[in-house]
Amino acid sequence: MGDYGDGTQYQHSFPNAAVVIKKGKDAGDKFLPADELFNKYNIKLISWEPSPPIKNTFK
């Protein structure tokens, strides 16, 4: 998880973000600074720590 398939891994730069774009066997990434994330998309990253998955119960 987190690799590009060629042995390299994504290095995060919180609170900035990166988008991984995959086209067939090729992959690339795009850097998004925190201010652009907020001004353009109204997204503010507040934590990089993962949380436990949500468990749904269907009856």
VMD Tcl script that draws the C-alpha trace (Angstrom):
set ca {
  {0.00 0.00 0.00}
  {1.30 3.45 -0.83}
  {3.68 2.33 -3.54}
  {3.66 3.26 -7.20}
  {4.48 -0.24 -8.41}
  {8.12 0.54 -9.12}
  {9.30 0.35 -5.51}
  {8.95 4.06 -4.70}
  {6.51 5.27 -2.06}
  {4.48 8.42 -1.54}
  {5.96 10.83 1.03}
  {3.28 13.08 2.47}
  {3.78 16.76 3.24}
  {0.90 17.44 5.62}
  {-1.11 19.74 5.51}
  {-0.50 19.81 1.75}
  {-1.83 16.99 -0.39}
  {-1.04 15.04 -3.51}
  {-3.36 13.40 -6.00}
  {-2.17 10.22 -7.68}
  {-3.33 9.95 -11.28}
  {-3.21 6.49 -12.87}
  {-3.61 5.93 -16.60}
  {-3.15 2.30 -17.53}
  {0.28 1.22 -16.33}
  {1.49 4.82 -15.87}
  {1.06 6.82 -12.67}
  {1.83 10.41 -11.82}
  {1.06 12.79 -9.05}
  {-0.02 16.38 -8.62}
  {0.93 18.50 -5.59}
  {-1.82 20.62 -4.02}
  {-0.79 23.22 -1.43}
  {-3.02 23.57 1.65}
  {-4.22 27.07 0.68}
  {-5.34 25.87 -2.78}
  {-7.13 22.89 -1.22}
  {-9.10 25.25 1.00}
  {-9.70 28.16 -1.41}
  {-10.56 26.10 -4.49}
  {-12.14 22.95 -3.01}
  {-13.09 24.08 0.53}
  {-11.10 21.18 2.04}
  {-8.97 21.58 5.17}
  {-6.86 18.62 6.27}
  {-6.87 18.53 10.07}
  {-5.06 15.28 10.78}
  {-2.91 12.73 9.01}
  {-3.53 10.01 11.61}
  {-5.77 7.20 10.30}
  {-8.93 6.35 12.17}
  {-10.47 2.88 12.56}
  {-12.85 1.81 9.79}
  {-16.57 2.42 10.19}
  {-18.50 -0.76 10.98}
  {-22.05 -0.91 9.67}
  {-24.67 -3.32 10.97}
  {-27.52 -4.20 8.65}
  {-30.57 -5.99 10.01}
}
mol new
graphics top color blue
foreach p $ca { graphics top sphere $p radius 0.5 }
foreach p [lrange $ca 0 end-1] q [lrange $ca 1 end] { graphics top cylinder $p $q radius 0.2 }
display resetview
